Amino acid sequence: MRIILCCGGGFSTSILAKRMRAEAETRGIDCTVEAFAEIEMKDKMQDCDVCLIGPQISFYKDNLQKLASKYSTRVAVIPNMVYGMMKGDEALDQALSLISNEVNSN
């Protein structure tokens, strides 16, 4: 499973990605979590299962959703509190929920 985080520059989300990776390892979940700037998403979207967007660029969700629909990638905005507090466990839960919803809808 591959999860990507998207924000304006990729810097703040890299901290959250690190915490998500640590949480996944603690739970024994095999996944990759990486952070990128929104300008890099065109090249990254095709290789991921879930894209979580930093709340500061939530206005970009529709554009990312259009791009993601070509690849069956799930897209969601990270809640403000989860992002602001850098709660890797809750962000991981959000990503896993999106993947679970995709599996259950098929």
C-alpha positions in Angstrom: 0.0 0.0 0.0 1.3 3.4 -0.9 0.1 6.6 0.8 1.1 10.1 -0.3 0.6 13.3 1.5 0.3 16.6 -0.4 0.9 20.1 0.9 2.2 23.4 -0.5 5.8 22.6 -0.2 6.0 19.1 1.2 7.8 20.1 4.3 5.2 20.0 7.0 3.6 16.9 5.7 7.0 15.1 5.8 6.8 15.3 9.6 3.3 13.7 9.5 4.5 11.1 7.0 7.3 10.1 9.4 4.8 9.7 12.2 2.5 7.7 10.0 5.3 5.3 9.0 6.2 4.8 12.7 2.6 4.0 13.5 2.3 1.6 10.6 5.5 -0.2 11.7 4.1 -0.4 15.3 0.9 -2.0 13.9 2.7 -4.3 11.6 1.2 -2.7 8.5 3.3 -2.9 5.3 3.0 0.5 3.6 4.9 3.4 2.2 4.1 6.9 3.3 5.7 9.9 1.4 5.1 13.6 1.3 5.3 15.8 -1.8 4.5 19.4 -2.8 1.3 19.8 -4.8 3.3 20.6 -8.0 4.7 17.1 -7.9 1.4 15.3 -7.7 0.9 14.8 -11.4 3.9 12.4 -11.5 3.1 10.8 -8.1 -0.6 10.1 -8.3 -0.5 7.1 -10.6 1.7 5.1 -8.1 -0.4 5.4 -5.0 -3.5 4.1 -3.3 -4.4 7.1 -1.2 -3.6 10.8 -1.4 -4.1 12.8 1.8 -4.1 16.6 1.4 -2.9 19.1 3.9 -5.8 21.4 5.0 -4.0 24.5 4.0 -4.5 23.5 0.3 -7.9 21.9 0.6 -9.0 24.2 -2.2 -6.9 22.0 -4.5 -8.9 18.8 -3.7 -11.1 19.0 -6.8 -8.0 19.2 -9.1 -6.3 16.3 -7.4 -9.6 14.3 -7.4 -9.8 14.6 -11.2 -6.2 13.5 -11.6 -6.7 10.6 -9.1 -9.8 9.3 -10.8 -7.6 8.2 -13.7 -5.8 5.8 -11.4 -8.5 4.8 -8.9 -6.6 6.7 -6.2 -8.6 7.8 -3.1 -8.3 11.4 -2.1 -9.2 13.2 1.1 -8.3 16.3 3.1 -6.6 15.7 6.4 -8.7 17.2 9.3 -7.2 20.4 10.7 -6.7 18.9 14.2 -5.0 15.8 12.9 -2.7 17.9 10.8 -2.1 20.6 13.3 -1.2 18.1 16.1 0.7 15.9 13.6 -1.3 12.8 14.7 0.2 10.1 12.6 -2.0 7.5 14.1 -5.2 9.3 13.1 -3.9 10.2 9.6 -3.0 6.5 9.1 -6.5 5.5 10.2 -8.0 8.0 7.7 -5.9 6.5 4.9 -6.7 2.9 5.8 -10.4 3.8 6.0 -10.3 5.2 2.4 -8.7 2.0 1.2 -11.2 -0.2 3.2 -14.1 1.8 1.7 -12.7 1.2 -1.8 -12.4 -2.6 -1.2 -15.8 -2.8 0.3 -17.4 -0.9 -2.6 -16.1 -3.3 -5.2 
